[in-house]
Amino acid sequence: MEFEHKSHALLPKDKYYIRVLRYAGFSLSLIAISLGIGVVGYHYSNSLSWLDSLVNASMILTGMGPVDTLKNDGAKWFASIYSIFSGVIFLSAVAVFLTPILHRFLHKFYLDDEEQQNRYKKEKR
């Protein structure tokens, strides 16, 4: 997935929207896989129901913290590792989602700035 160089024109809006959707899909799949890891981990390490595991994994993934008490050392180890993993994954997913948006903004800013510089050079002649 390459982005256009700063010397190239902006990507047409329809292709830009497709790019944003692709990156959003990747971000959502990253979050879904991470949530699945958490659900399975809580279910088997802490003997929680699937729904309770989903609640705990969702709360950890979004940075809110666990809901249920951890019953054993294995569950505490899992929750500790999953919390660190979740923090990194959530921030990474947000970064991936914002990448095409920020790229377009900076590309447009660069093109506008270059256009202004060219106008200024022409006026000086």
C-alpha positions in Angstrom: 0.0 0.0 0.0 1.9 2.9 -1.3 1.0 6.5 -1.1 1.5 9.0 -3.9 4.8 11.1 -3.7 4.6 14.7 -2.7 5.4 15.7 -6.3 2.3 13.9 -7.6 -1.2 15.2 -7.7 -3.7 14.3 -5.0 -5.5 11.0 -5.4 -9.0 11.4 -6.8 -11.7 11.4 -4.1 -13.3 8.1 -5.1 -9.9 6.3 -4.9 -9.1 8.2 -1.6 -12.4 6.9 -0.1 -11.5 3.4 -1.1 -8.1 3.8 0.5 -9.8 5.0 3.7 -12.2 2.1 3.7 -9.3 -0.4 3.2 -7.4 1.1 6.2 -10.5 1.2 8.3 -11.2 -2.4 7.5 -7.7 -3.4 8.5 -8.0 -1.4 11.8 -11.3 -3.1 12.6 -9.9 -6.5 11.8 -6.9 -5.8 14.1 -9.3 -4.8 16.9 -11.6 -7.8 16.3 -8.7 -10.3 16.4 -7.4 -8.7 19.6 -10.8 -8.8 21.1 -11.1 -12.5 20.2 -7.8 -13.2 21.9 -9.1 -11.5 25.0 -12.4 -13.3 25.0 -10.8 -16.7 24.7 -8.1 -15.9 27.2 -10.6 -14.7 29.9 -12.9 -17.6 29.2 -10.2 -20.2 29.8 -7.9 -18.5 32.3 -10.6 -17.1 34.6 -13.5 -19.6 33.9 -15.9 -16.8 32.9 -18.9 -17.2 30.6 -18.4 -16.1 27.0 -20.4 -13.0 27.6 -18.5 -12.0 30.7 -15.2 -12.7 28.9 -16.4 -10.4 26.1 -17.2 -7.7 28.6 -13.8 -8.0 30.3 -11.9 -8.1 27.0 -13.8 -5.1 25.7 -13.1 -3.1 28.8 -9.4 -3.9 28.8 -9.0 -3.2 25.1 -10.5 0.2 25.4 -8.5 1.0 28.5 -11.3 0.9 31.1 -10.0 -2.1 33.1 -11.4 -5.5 34.0 -14.9 -5.9 35.4 -14.7 -9.3 37.1 -12.3 -10.3 39.9 -9.4 -12.4 38.7 -9.7 -15.8 40.4 -6.2 -17.3 40.0 -2.6 -16.5 39.2 -3.0 -17.6 35.6 -5.8 -15.2 35.0 -3.7 -12.4 36.6 -0.8 -13.2 34.3 -3.1 -13.2 31.3 -4.8 -10.0 32.3 -1.4 -8.3 32.8 -0.1 -9.3 29.4 -3.4 -8.7 27.6 -3.6 -5.2 29.1 -0.1 -4.2 27.7 -0.9 -5.9 24.4 -4.3 -4.1 24.2 -2.8 -0.7 24.8 -0.3 -1.1 22.0 -2.9 -2.6 19.6 -5.6 0.0 20.2 -3.1 2.9 19.6 -1.8 1.1 16.5 -5.3 0.5 15.1 -6.0 4.2 15.6 -2.7 5.2 13.9 -3.5 2.8 10.9 -7.0 4.3 10.6 -5.7 7.9 10.6 -2.8 7.3 8.2 -4.5 7.9 4.9 -6.4 10.9 6.3 -3.3 12.6 7.7 -1.3 11.8 4.5 -3.9 13.5 2.4 -4.0 16.5 4.7 -0.2 16.9 4.6 -0.1 16.2 0.9 -2.7 18.9 0.2 -0.9 21.3 2.6 2.4 20.7 0.7 0.8 21.2 -2.7 -0.9 24.4 -1.5 2.4 25.7 -0.1 4.2 24.8 -3.3 1.6 26.6 -5.3 2.0 29.7 -3.1 5.8 29.6 -3.5 5.4 29.4 -7.3 3.0 32.3 -7.4 5.5 34.3 -5.2 8.4 33.5 -7.6 6.3 34.6 -10.6 5.4 37.9 -8.9 9.0 38.7 -8.1 10.1 38.4 -11.8 
